[in-house]
């Protein structure tokens, strides 16, 4: 399988006043197409910073990130947004659905942005697959945590991205919902052939990925 | 605002703007209400102004009183020329004068300075006189010693129909009340006035005071005649007559139009000030709204929206909102017109109707848009501060106003356009600019005041009261809303206080100052032979009355140093009135107490045969007159040359008897008797 993502000598430092905190140190990482990777490590080790860099939501202090043979580190915010819009789906620990949009509208948002012909219809098909047929027109406040995360996953995968970034996708869920979400996510990745990079503290969930990366003090161990 | 990539992207953003607005409008209700009130006031001003101007234009002939007006001002004019006009058009003559009108037969009779208009049976050539009771107007034309008074006069002196009033030494029966006359453009529209038949002049023997009567001839063309041709014919007839002024319908009601323009300019400036103050509040509300949507903005960025597109989304929401509010506000302003109509029809006899004007609508929308954009630029620009990465950290910092160089320049340009919009085309552009300058000076003063408050509060060591500590911390924290709150509150209070002060001072000036310094009565046109009788009459009524009697002669400046006086001054100059028409001049032995000499000497007694002129110093300055300059005056039809020998300081506001020109008495007595 060819490489989807390459990180070369990535460093990330945060400046706090006169002090500089080194979050990621000389990270080299290759992710192949259709590969599933879990990123584990202690709190503050740099896991979330790593997927923020991969998603183009932060810029590294130094180093290169190459996505689909295109270096994204030198691109401006809009150009990175364009790549993210078409190729990267992001799942957050706290779901982050738009509060005044219904479940269908939350999913249709990314589809409309990618010029899908019938975004609402596609969104409904997807939500139906995730067992949310009865929740199409519910607002996020009317959904349970598990349902919200299923909508969030549907939103992230709706435009069939090559890469899915998931930050603690089951972190705010109970065991039952965690298992269900994990199953949905991995089933989808397998069916659609997307790559998945997932940050998690949950060892069982981490074990579901083909490759497990451990980060400690900003370095891959 | 950043450019959009393609039309389909714009339609997507437009769709989401509509969706978001329909679901979030209640969160910005204060913006909606503020904008509506501001735009409604502005719409009402524009709509009433426009309706009124349209009414004035539509009724231009009625307002002028004819197709053309021949105005001889203080002269009866050349009746031969007027007679020539009568050969091919209908001419109505009217004479106006001011005099005291008194009640009779009461325990305490009251008098009022009243403008009386005598009209012939052809009056009015256009429009209608509205009066009551029926037939009163016709009676006035036929029966001598009858008069119609207006409602204001009737109310002020509490005069009832069939009551006898005194005008000079003649009794008149009030046979009706006038509601309105059509030709308000030349005649007084407000105040106390009366209508009388043309025979009144003979009854009052007023022809003798010639120069105090205002002569006008209104002309109505025959239906089949071409107005342009008749106008040319009349112009030809009067082309040699220097004393006449021909006025046309398009120039009618210029005084009323000026009042309307001034008043609407004043109200517009007050309303735009209120809008600018409200704009500060709008900016705050919008910032709070965007802060509430902080997470949604971050999510949009995370799924691939450009920052520019999100900003466009918010600008579009404001644009849609503004459009709807403008439509409602402009539409609602039409409801105000019937209220205005009630007052205007009572006062001016004009009926105003709502007139839709696309230009006004666009102007109101543009004003709203400019205010909205100016104040939302720093707010919506703050969207750039929202990072999608916040979604990973679960931390959303409160956004602050964001000023980039580009946004500051854009705000400045838009503000300049807004100011120009209210300045250009206004009646007094310099006043408008001054007003805006004062507004922004106040803005700076209140900004500095807010910094001062923060500085002192930071020094303040608060006690152990937690709520006080937190309050002070909130006020003094970096990027707090204190400056904006102080500025908007300060400007609002300043505006209210200014309006209150203007109103109070105006009333005080009228109610207090003038009666202190002004005479109780002015009497004009007392003939030489009646002087003693008049003085005795006054002293019989009040033995302690102080009477000042001055001689007067009507004189017009024909030339200055041998050339046309119009070459010395422009018509828009404050002192143009001196040559605008014939003026009354006087003569006196001694320097008037309130007219100190600023330059030159009082009369040269050794030269009694030379007309010597004492001139108002301001008039001299405006005309660039030097001591020794020669005026050619027209006095009683004779052209007499006089030498300017001194300049006096004249303050007409003291309401004592003042003259621009005084003559040496030795010469004047000899030549005016």
Interface residues (C-beta under 8 A of the other chain):
Chain A: X48 X51 X52 X55 X57 X58 X77 X78 X81 X82 X84 X85 X86 X90 X92 X93 X94 X96 X97 X98 X99 X100 X105 X109 X110 X112 X113 X114 X115 X155 X167
Chain B: X8 X12 X15 X19 X20 X23 X24 X295 X296 X298 X299 X300 X301 X302 X303 X304 X305 X306 X307 X308 X387 X388 X389 X391 X392 X393 X394
